[in-house]
Amino acid sequence: MSMTWKSLAKAANGLVLGLAVLGLTGTAAVAGEVVLYSSNPPELLDVIAKGFKEKTGHTMSSVRMGTGEAMKRIAAERANPLCDVFWSGDLAVLDNAKADFASYKSPEAACLDASLVEKDAKWTASNTHLMIFMVNTDLIPEADMPKSWADLLDPRFKGKIVIGNPEKSGSAYAQVYGFYQMFGDKGLEKLVENATILDSSSLVYKGTAEGEFALGITMEYAAQRYVAGGNQKIKIVYPSDGVISAPEGAAMIKGCKNPEAAKQFMDYLLSKEVEDMIFAKYFRRATRPDAAEVAGMPATASLKIINVDPADAGNAKKTILAKWKKLVLNK
């Protein structure tokens, strides 16, 4: 059967189109899969995965694990990375692990403060946790609630405060680090004397909500879920001497298998649309200065914010935790 040049060209174009759809040429974008390691809640990860696919056509599958475990796993997989992006965990942890991350400055990060993007763009802060007091008013009447971090040093709160173990919890370490910056060795000693230390940070807000504990030092989003859910006995105190802000971040893995899709995932995660949604639905404050405020919660600009320096927090960790451990053992 003979073919004209026109029919040959048409057939060739059809072959190229077919190869592009199969991902065998570089002439068309092919939908891929981003593998995410994260300690964030499954319901949040499901919403992110759904929105990311609708926006880009790429799928996102997540593997949930603690931040410390994820850092160890990423390090163990250096020769053959099995994930593309890590999201969650405080910046001090990410800064210590940045050798395993690829540089990527998302265009969505252009509006962020310079402190929220690692100098070589190895990590970018996606949202931040504010450290507050969660008070059960069945156990501490509103009139007697502490108003500041300094108030926690008062002997009247001895045995009424609970805090997570900073040796096991990143958020608890951010709380202790910020407290130590304000009050030094003497303040740390008085905090340990007044507080009960719990192994899990989740036990702090769960136990306070259930009336097991009077006052928990915890993250704003954890307490706000109970307030938004109608628990009228729970009150949130934003310390007048400063609300400790501990951002959590996202990072692309060095040598990941799907770098282009991973970049699109970072862009999606840092976009105003997504940060607004996460704040409104899950009470995790956006790092973007143009983020929408949430009704019923104080505007960030109205609070005195104490920012945790990730590099300094990471460098000081061994020293502060050694002091903490000694105080706990001597209690």
C-alpha positions as CSV (number, residue, x, y, z in Angstrom):
1,M,0.0,0.0,0.0
2,S,1.4,3.4,-1.0
3,M,1.3,6.5,1.3
4,T,1.6,10.1,0.3
5,W,4.0,12.5,2.1
6,K,0.9,14.1,3.7
7,S,-0.4,10.8,5.1
8,L,3.1,9.9,6.3
9,A,3.4,13.2,8.2
10,K,-0.1,12.7,9.7
11,A,0.9,9.2,10.9
12,A,4.2,10.5,12.3
13,N,2.4,13.2,14.2
14,G,0.0,10.6,15.6
15,L,2.9,8.5,16.8
16,V,4.5,11.5,18.5
17,L,1.3,12.3,20.2
18,G,0.8,8.7,21.4
19,L,4.4,8.6,22.8
20,A,3.8,11.9,24.6
21,V,0.7,10.6,26.3
22,L,2.7,7.5,27.4
23,G,5.4,9.8,28.7
24,L,8.1,8.6,26.3
25,T,8.9,12.0,24.8
26,G,9.6,15.4,26.4
27,T,6.9,17.2,24.3
28,A,4.1,17.0,26.8
29,A,3.7,17.1,30.6
30,V,2.8,13.8,32.1
31,A,0.8,13.5,35.4
32,G,3.0,12.0,38.1
33,E,2.9,11.1,41.8
34,V,4.4,13.0,44.6
35,V,5.3,10.9,47.7
36,L,5.0,12.9,50.9
37,Y,6.3,12.2,54.4
38,S,4.4,14.1,57.0
39,S,3.2,14.0,60.6
40,N,0.2,16.1,59.9
41,P,-3.3,14.6,60.5
42,P,-4.7,12.3,57.9
43,E,-7.9,14.4,57.3
44,L,-5.7,17.4,56.4
45,L,-3.5,15.3,54.1
46,D,-6.5,13.9,52.3
47,V,-7.8,17.4,51.6
48,I,-4.4,18.5,50.3
49,A,-4.1,15.5,48.1
50,K,-7.6,16.1,46.6
51,G,-6.9,19.7,45.9
52,F,-3.5,19.1,44.4
53,K,-4.8,16.6,41.9
54,E,-7.6,19.0,40.9
55,K,-5.1,21.8,40.5
56,T,-2.3,20.0,38.7
57,G,-3.4,16.5,37.6
58,H,-0.7,15.0,39.8
59,T,-1.5,12.6,42.6
60,M,-0.1,12.8,46.1
61,S,0.4,9.8,48.4
62,S,1.4,10.4,52.0
63,V,3.2,8.3,54.5
64,R,2.5,9.5,58.1
65,M,5.2,9.3,60.7
66,G,6.7,11.5,63.4
67,T,9.1,14.3,62.3
68,G,12.1,12.7,64.0
69,E,11.4,9.3,62.4
70,A,11.0,11.0,59.0
71,M,14.4,12.7,59.3
72,K,16.0,9.4,60.1
73,R,14.2,7.7,57.2
74,I,15.1,10.4,54.7
75,A,18.8,10.1,55.8
76,A,18.7,6.3,55.5
77,E,17.3,6.6,51.9
78,R,19.9,9.1,50.6
79,A,21.1,6.7,47.9
80,N,17.6,5.9,46.8
81,P,15.0,8.5,48.0
82,L,11.6,7.1,48.4
83,C,9.8,10.4,49.0
84,D,9.7,13.7,47.2
85,V,8.6,16.2,49.8
86,F,8.6,16.4,53.6
87,W,6.0,18.6,55.2
88,S,5.6,19.3,59.0
89,G,8.0,19.6,61.9
90,D,9.5,22.7,63.3
91,L,12.2,24.6,61.4
92,A,14.9,23.8,63.9
93,V,14.6,20.1,63.0
94,L,14.5,20.9,59.3
95,D,17.5,23.1,59.6
96,N,19.5,20.3,61.2
97,A,18.5,18.0,58.3
98,K,18.9,20.4,55.4
99,A,21.8,18.5,53.8
100,D,19.1,16.0,52.7
101,F,17.0,18.7,51.0
102,A,17.2,20.2,47.6
103,S,17.2,23.9,47.0
104,Y,13.9,25.3,45.6
105,K,12.6,28.8,46.0
106,S,9.0,28.7,45.2
107,P,7.5,31.8,43.6
108,E,4.8,31.6,46.2
109,A,7.5,32.3,48.9
110,A,8.2,35.8,47.4
111,C,5.9,37.4,50.0
112,L,7.4,35.7,53.0
113,D,9.8,37.2,55.5
114,A,13.4,36.2,54.8
115,S,13.6,34.3,58.1
116,L,10.9,31.9,56.8
117,V,13.0,30.7,53.9
118,E,16.3,29.0,54.4
119,K,19.2,31.0,52.9
120,D,19.7,28.4,50.2
121,A,16.0,27.7,49.9
122,K,16.4,24.2,51.5
123,W,13.2,24.6,53.4
124,T,10.3,27.1,53.5
125,A,7.9,27.8,56.3
126,S,4.4,26.8,55.3
127,N,2.5,27.7,58.5
128,T,3.2,28.5,62.1
129,H,2.1,27.3,65.5
130,L,1.4,29.8,68.3
131,M,2.2,28.5,71.8
132,I,-0.6,29.4,74.2
133,F,-2.2,28.4,77.5
134,M,-5.2,26.2,77.3
135,V,-7.2,26.5,80.5
136,N,-10.0,24.3,81.9
137,T,-12.2,26.8,83.7
138,D,-13.7,24.0,85.8
139,L,-10.4,23.8,87.5
140,I,-9.1,27.4,87.2
141,P,-11.8,30.1,87.2
142,E,-11.3,32.8,84.4
143,A,-10.6,35.4,87.0
144,D,-7.6,33.4,88.2
145,M,-6.1,32.4,84.8
146,P,-2.5,33.4,84.2
147,K,-2.0,36.3,81.8
148,S,1.7,35.8,81.0
149,W,4.6,33.4,80.9
150,A,5.9,35.2,84.0
151,D,2.7,34.2,85.8
152,L,3.6,30.5,85.4
153,L,6.5,31.0,87.8
154,D,4.0,31.8,90.6
155,P,3.8,29.1,93.3
156,R,0.0,29.2,93.1
157,F,0.2,27.3,89.8
158,K,2.4,24.5,91.2
159,G,0.9,21.2,90.2
160,K,-1.7,22.8,87.9
161,I,0.5,23.1,84.7
162,V,1.2,20.4,82.2
163,I,3.7,20.5,79.3
164,G,5.0,18.0,76.8
165,N,8.5,16.5,77.1
166,P,10.9,18.6,75.1
167,E,13.2,15.6,74.7
168,K,10.5,13.9,72.7
169,S,8.3,16.6,71.2
170,G,9.3,19.4,68.8
171,S,6.5,21.7,69.8
172,A,7.4,21.2,73.5
173,Y,11.0,22.1,72.8
174,A,9.9,25.3,71.0
175,Q,7.9,26.2,74.1
176,V,10.8,25.5,76.4
177,Y,13.3,27.2,74.1
178,G,11.2,30.4,74.0
179,F,10.7,30.3,77.7
180,Y,14.4,29.9,78.3
181,Q,15.1,32.9,76.1
182,M,12.9,35.0,78.4
183,F,13.7,33.7,81.8
184,G,17.0,31.8,81.7
185,D,18.2,29.1,84.1
186,K,16.1,30.4,87.1
187,G,12.9,30.5,85.1
188,L,13.5,27.0,83.7
189,E,14.0,25.7,87.2
190,K,10.7,27.3,88.4
191,L,8.8,26.0,85.4
192,V,10.0,22.4,86.0
193,E,9.1,22.8,89.7
194,N,5.6,24.0,88.9
195,A,4.8,21.7,86.0
196,T,4.0,18.0,85.3
197,I,5.8,16.7,82.2
198,L,3.9,14.4,79.8
199,D,5.6,12.2,77.3
200,S,3.2,13.1,74.5
201,S,2.1,16.6,73.5
202,S,-1.3,15.3,72.5
203,L,-1.9,14.2,76.1
204,V,-1.5,17.9,77.1
205,Y,-4.5,19.2,75.2
206,K,-6.6,16.0,75.5
207,G,-6.1,15.8,79.2
208,T,-6.9,19.5,79.7
209,A,-10.0,19.3,77.6
210,E,-11.2,16.3,79.6
211,G,-10.6,18.0,83.0
212,E,-7.7,15.8,84.0
213,F,-5.4,18.9,84.0
214,A,-6.1,22.5,84.8
215,L,-3.7,24.3,82.4
216,G,-1.8,23.0,79.4
217,I,1.0,24.7,77.5
218,T,0.1,23.7,74.0
219,M,-0.4,24.8,70.4
220,E,-3.1,27.2,69.4
221,Y,-4.6,25.0,66.8
222,A,-5.0,22.1,69.2
223,A,-6.9,24.2,71.8
224,Q,-8.9,26.1,69.2
225,R,-10.4,22.8,67.9
226,Y,-12.1,22.4,71.3
227,V,-13.3,26.0,71.4
228,A,-14.7,25.8,67.8
229,G,-16.3,22.5,68.7
230,G,-18.3,24.1,71.5
231,N,-16.4,23.2,74.6
232,Q,-17.3,26.2,76.7
233,K,-15.1,25.3,79.7
234,I,-11.9,25.7,77.6
235,K,-10.3,29.1,77.3
236,I,-7.2,30.2,75.4
237,V,-4.7,32.6,76.9
238,Y,-2.4,34.5,74.5
239,P,0.5,35.5,76.9
240,S,0.8,39.2,77.2
241,D,4.6,39.0,77.4
242,G,4.8,37.3,74.1
243,V,3.3,34.5,72.1
244,I,6.0,32.1,71.0
245,S,5.7,31.4,67.2
246,A,7.2,28.1,65.9
247,P,6.8,27.8,62.2
248,E,6.7,24.4,60.5
249,G,8.1,23.9,57.0
250,A,8.2,21.9,53.8
251,A,11.2,20.8,51.9
252,M,12.0,18.9,48.6
253,I,14.2,15.9,49.0
254,K,17.6,15.9,47.3
255,G,17.6,13.5,44.4
256,C,13.9,12.8,44.6
257,K,12.3,10.8,41.7
258,N,9.7,13.4,40.8
259,P,11.3,16.8,41.1
260,E,9.0,18.7,38.7
261,A,5.8,17.4,40.4
262,A,7.5,18.1,43.8
263,K,8.0,21.7,42.9
264,Q,4.4,22.0,41.9
265,F,3.4,20.5,45.2
266,M,5.5,23.0,47.1
267,D,3.9,25.9,45.1
268,Y,0.4,24.5,45.8
269,L,1.1,24.1,49.5
270,L,2.5,27.6,49.9
271,S,-0.3,29.3,47.8
272,K,-2.6,31.8,49.5
273,E,-5.6,29.6,48.6
274,V,-4.3,26.6,50.4
275,E,-2.9,28.5,53.4
276,D,-6.2,30.3,53.9
277,M,-8.0,26.9,53.8
278,I,-5.7,25.3,56.3
279,F,-6.1,28.2,58.7
280,A,-9.9,28.4,58.4
281,K,-10.5,24.6,58.7
282,Y,-7.6,23.4,60.8
283,F,-6.6,26.6,62.7
284,R,-2.9,26.4,61.6
285,R,-1.8,30.0,61.1
286,A,-0.5,30.9,57.7
287,T,3.0,32.4,57.3
288,R,1.9,34.5,54.4
289,P,1.3,38.2,55.4
290,D,-1.6,38.4,52.9
291,A,-3.5,35.4,54.5
292,A,-7.1,35.9,55.4
293,E,-8.0,36.2,59.1
294,V,-10.3,33.7,60.8
295,A,-13.4,34.9,62.6
296,G,-13.3,34.3,66.3
297,M,-9.5,34.2,66.5
298,P,-7.2,37.2,67.2
299,A,-5.5,38.7,64.2
300,T,-1.7,37.9,64.2
301,A,-1.0,41.6,64.0
302,S,-2.8,42.2,67.3
303,L,-0.4,39.8,69.2
304,K,3.1,40.3,70.5
305,I,4.9,37.6,68.6
306,I,8.2,36.0,69.7
307,N,9.7,34.2,66.7
308,V,11.8,31.1,67.3
309,D,15.2,31.4,65.4
310,P,15.5,27.9,63.9
311,A,19.3,27.9,63.7
312,D,19.8,29.2,67.2
313,A,17.1,26.8,68.6
314,G,18.9,23.9,66.9
315,N,22.3,25.0,68.1
316,A,21.0,25.5,71.7
317,K,19.1,22.2,71.8
318,K,21.7,20.0,73.5
319,T,22.5,22.6,76.1
320,I,18.8,23.4,77.0
321,L,17.7,19.8,77.1
322,A,20.7,18.8,79.3
323,K,19.6,21.5,81.8
324,W,16.0,20.4,81.5
325,K,16.9,16.7,82.1
326,K,19.0,17.6,85.2
327,L,16.2,19.7,86.7
328,V,13.6,16.9,86.1
329,L,15.8,14.2,87.6
330,N,16.5,16.5,90.7
331,K,12.8,17.4,91.1
